[in-house]
Amino acid sequence: MNEKKNEEVRGTFEFLKDWGDALTRWTERWIPDALVIVIILSFVAYVLALIWGFKPEVEIADHPRVAAKVCNDPEFDLGVVG
């Protein structure tokens, strides 16, 4: 009885081992390294910045509600040390 139970457990572990090995081989083959992903995403961000990045600047004075809130906020000190 114990031999049959051990064979069943071993069979289950062998299945998980084989499945894990297959998944690892597939992942190493089809999913690129982190460096490749970083290079691709950096290039995509560069291209998108070239396309949409050169817009006219917006001054804070163009938004009166924001300017009033920032100018009247005592915690917002614009980086002035004093």
VENVENLIN-V150359 format. One record per run of one state. SS is the DSSP state (h for helix, s for strand, l for the rest). FROM is the first residue (numbers start at 1). LEN is the number of residues. If there is no record, write none. Layout:
# VENVENLIN-V150359
ss = [SS SS]
from = [FROM FROM]
len = [LEN LEN]
This chain:
# VENVENLIN-V150359
ss = [l h l h l h l h l]
from = [1 2 31 34 53 60 63 64 73]
len = [1 29 3 19 7 3 1 9 10]
